[in-house]
Amino acid sequence: MASNKAHHATGWAAAVIAAAVVAHSGAGGPYQMWSALSFVMGLAGSTAPDWLEVAWWSRSRRLWITHRTLTHWGLAWIALLFYSYEQLGKNSLAALGVGFAIGGVMHLLADWPNPLGVPWLCCRHSLKWWKSGRCDLIVVAASWIGAFACADYVWFHGVHCAWIMECVRSVARDGL
């Protein structure tokens, strides 16, 4: 699993993506209120697969579901994302579901590279790239690159990504 700090850092990136998706769909509401709320839900969703396992109602606060089972089931998070996205514009509360689901999917993507993996469909699958808590910088950087690209597309019409790609092409063509 990615470290707690990595899940929080990728959660902020997920929150930016969630706000951008809701704003792009036109379901942001007055003063982009629903976009802002989807941002908050993206933060909550990014740690949800872990805190949903804890029995908060008991004194012991032990896990009531085995780690990385039902709460880490990728199909459920993706289904929530698709259903909530489809409901944007029809139901104002769908923005909350979109944010929560994007955060949850980001959590699973951060957990996927380590040996324990995540259960996407029925059994766990791991990319087996590194051990838990290592290479968090790669996961965080990848999430923020995605957040930057998504936000740039929605709010700046892709101007910055196009400029970066042109710079990369120029360097590849002409050299440094």
VENPETA-V182062 format. One record per residue. N is the residue number from 1. OMEGA is omega as a letter, one per 40 degrees, with the letter a starting at -180 (999 if undefined). D_CENTER is the distance of its C-alpha to the mean C-alpha in Angstrom with 1 decimal. Layout:
# VENPETA-V182062
((N:OMEGA:D_CENTER) (N:OMEGA:D_CENTER))
This chain:
# VENPETA-V182062
((1:i:14.8) (2:a:13.2) (3:i:15.1) (4:i:14.4) (5:i:14.4) (6:i:11.8) (7:i:9.3) (8:i:10.4) (9:i:10.3) (10:i:6.8) (11:i:6.2) (12:i:8.5) (13:i:6.9) (14:i:3.9) (15:i:7.2) (16:i:9.1) (17:a:7.5) (18:i:8.0) (19:i:11.4) (20:i:12.3) (21:a:11.8) (22:i:13.9) (23:a:16.3) (24:a:16.8) (25:a:17.6) (26:a:20.3) (27:a:19.2) (28:i:18.7) (29:i:22.0) (30:a:24.6) (31:a:23.7) (32:a:20.0) (33:a:19.9) (34:i:17.4) (35:i:15.1) (36:i:15.5) (37:i:15.1) (38:i:11.8) (39:i:10.8) (40:i:12.2) (41:i:10.6) (42:i:7.0) (43:a:8.6) (44:a:10.4) (45:a:7.9) (46:i:6.2) (47:a:9.8) (48:a:11.0) (49:i:11.6) (50:a:14.0) (51:i:15.7) (52:i:16.3) (53:a:18.5) (54:i:20.8) (55:a:23.9) (56:a:23.9) (57:a:27.1) (58:i:29.1) (59:a:30.8) (60:a:29.7) (61:i:26.0) (62:i:25.7) (63:i:23.2) (64:i:24.2) (65:i:22.0) (66:a:22.0) (67:i:19.0) (68:i:16.6) (69:a:18.4) (70:a:17.7) (71:i:14.7) (72:a:12.9) (73:a:14.3) (74:a:12.0) (75:i:14.3) (76:i:14.1) (77:a:10.4) (78:i:10.9) (79:i:14.1) (80:i:12.8) (81:a:10.5) (82:i:13.7) (83:a:16.1) (84:i:14.5) (85:i:14.2) (86:a:17.8) (87:i:18.9) (88:a:17.9) (89:i:21.3) (90:a:23.1) (91:a:21.7) (92:a:20.5) (93:i:18.6) (94:i:16.3) (95:i:14.3) (96:i:13.5) (97:i:12.4) (98:i:10.2) (99:a:8.4) (100:a:8.5) (101:i:7.5) (102:i:4.3) (103:i:3.8) (104:i:5.8) (105:i:4.9) (106:i:2.7) (107:a:6.0) (108:i:8.0) (109:i:7.6) (110:i:8.7) (111:a:11.4) (112:a:12.6) (113:a:14.9) (114:a:17.0) (115:a:20.1) (116:i:19.1) (117:i:16.3) (118:i:14.6) (119:a:16.4) (120:a:14.9) (121:a:18.1) (122:i:20.9) (123:a:21.2) (124:i:19.1) (125:i:18.3) (126:i:17.8) (127:i:17.8) (128:i:20.1) (129:a:19.5) (130:i:20.0) (131:a:20.6) (132:i:18.4) (133:i:17.7) (134:i:19.1) (135:i:17.7) (136:a:14.8) (137:i:15.6) (138:a:14.8) (139:a:11.2) (140:i:10.8) (141:i:12.8) (142:i:11.1) (143:a:7.7) (144:i:10.1) (145:i:12.2) (146:i:9.7) (147:i:9.2) (148:a:13.0) (149:i:13.8) (150:i:12.0) (151:i:13.6) (152:i:16.8) (153:a:17.1) (154:a:16.8) (155:a:18.8) (156:i:21.0) (157:i:21.5) (158:a:20.4) (159:a:23.3) (160:i:21.7) (161:i:20.1) (162:i:23.5) (163:i:25.3) (164:i:23.4) (165:i:24.0) (166:i:27.7) (167:i:28.0) (168:i:26.8) (169:a:29.2) (170:i:31.9) (171:i:31.6) (172:a:31.5) (173:a:34.5) (174:a:36.6) (175:a:35.5) (176:999:35.1))
